[in-house]
């Protein structure tokens, strides 16, 4: 088989091998770190002293990674089949696929694995040739010249909708936090909430606000992921698609500014839907915080 996405193979240092992408790098680095931490300070007999320290780690890695490579050849093709099945499910199930994709993208953030989920769709050929970002940029003149529904023009752009929760959801969360705070602490709390909410809404970086409650109240984060999936699905059902995975700065440059003239009503509808969901986030988070006395 020739290397490529369909074959599951890649060329690394001109060697045909399994295409494990970032997962392979994470697995190998994890194994090597564990071996290093276990063996780097082992004291060998004096006549083997030249192999002390990092050199001994190299020796151990050589004997550990050979069987690891063999196991990988047996196990990884089945993992690839699972990944392909998930991608096929997402692509073939319409609004259900959008809901599942956005939910997984949010819920994987604590593990740092959300990049592995969205990167093949956004930047590779899984959904459309060249990836959604590239295809959208190339199609912008055509989209700007048409008044048809965005969902009809570019249905393949429905997955880059993860940014709506960053704009509207994080605002609702911040309002709920402020409303449920002790009155004497609210002024102090604003010093935290304003910058982290703006960071999420403008730049699309949500870790500062999400990590303020993720480890204290994990249930809130699960609810947040569910609401994010529902918001993105509603946007898709309303015909709002495009590059909406970042914050308002990215959305403005990739969507609002070049397309406002021909699709302004679509974006007005998106604003209405988003503000409704801001209210939903506020009510749900406020209710849960008070009901379970989350600190």
Rosetta blueprint (number, residue, H / E / L):
1 X L
2 X L
3 X L
4 X E
5 X L
6 X L
7 X L
8 X L
9 X E
10 X E
11 X E
12 X E
13 X L
14 X L
15 X E
16 X E
17 X E
18 X E
19 X L
20 X L
21 X H
22 X H
23 X H
24 X H
25 X H
26 X H
27 X H
28 X H
29 X H
30 X H
31 X H
32 X H
33 X H
34 X H
35 X H
36 X H
37 X H
38 X H
39 X H
40 X L
41 X L
42 X L
43 X L
44 X L
45 X L
46 X H
47 X H
48 X H
49 X H
50 X H
51 X H
52 X L
53 X L
54 X H
55 X H
56 X H
57 X H
58 X H
59 X H
60 X H
61 X H
62 X H
63 X H
64 X H
65 X H
66 X H
67 X H
68 X H
69 X H
70 X H
71 X H
72 X H
73 X H
74 X H
75 X H
76 X H
77 X H
78 X H
79 X H
80 X H
81 X H
82 X H
83 X H
84 X H
85 X H
86 X H
87 X H
88 X H
89 X H
90 X H
91 X H
92 X H
93 X L
94 X L
95 X H
96 X H
97 X H
98 X H
99 X H
100 X H
101 X H
102 X H
103 X H
104 X H
105 X H
106 X H
107 X H
108 X L
109 X H
110 X H
111 X H
112 X L
113 X L
114 X H
115 X H
116 X H
117 X H
118 X H
119 X H
120 X H
121 X H
122 X H
123 X H
124 X L
125 X L
126 X L
127 X L
128 X L
129 X L
130 X L
131 X L
132 X H
133 X H
134 X H
135 X H
136 X H
137 X H
138 X H
139 X H
140 X H
141 X H
142 X H
143 X H
144 X H
145 X L
146 X L
147 X L
148 X L
149 X L
150 X H
151 X H
152 X H
153 X H
154 X L
155 X H
156 X H
157 X H
158 X H
159 X H
160 X L
161 X L
162 X L
163 X L
164 X H
165 X H
166 X H
167 X H
168 X H
169 X H
170 X H
171 X H
172 X H
173 X H
174 X H
175 X H
176 X H
177 X H
178 X H
179 X H
180 X H
181 X L
182 X L
183 X H
184 X H
185 X H
186 X H
187 X H
188 X H
189 X H
190 X H
191 X H
192 X H
193 X H
194 X H
195 X H
196 X H
197 X H
198 X H
199 X H
200 X H
201 X H
202 X H
203 X H
204 X L
205 X L
206 X L
207 X H
208 X H
209 X H
210 X H
211 X L
212 X L
213 X L
214 X L
215 X L
216 X L
217 X L
218 X H
219 X H
220 X H
221 X H
222 X H
223 X H
224 X H
225 X H
226 X H
227 X H
228 X H
229 X H
230 X H
231 X H
232 X H
233 X H
234 X H
235 X H
236 X H
237 X H
238 X L
239 X L
240 X L
241 X L
242 X L
243 X L
244 X L
245 X L
246 X L
247 X L
248 X H
249 X H
250 X H
251 X H
252 X H
253 X H
254 X H
255 X H
256 X H
257 X H
258 X H
259 X H
260 X H
261 X H
262 X H
263 X H
264 X H
265 X H
266 X H
267 X H
268 X H
269 X H
270 X H
271 X H
272 X H
273 X H
274 X H
275 X H
276 X H
277 X H
278 X H
279 X H
280 X H
281 X H
282 X H
283 X H
284 X H
285 X H
286 X H
287 X H
288 X H
289 X H
290 X H
291 X H
292 X H
293 X L
294 X L
295 X L
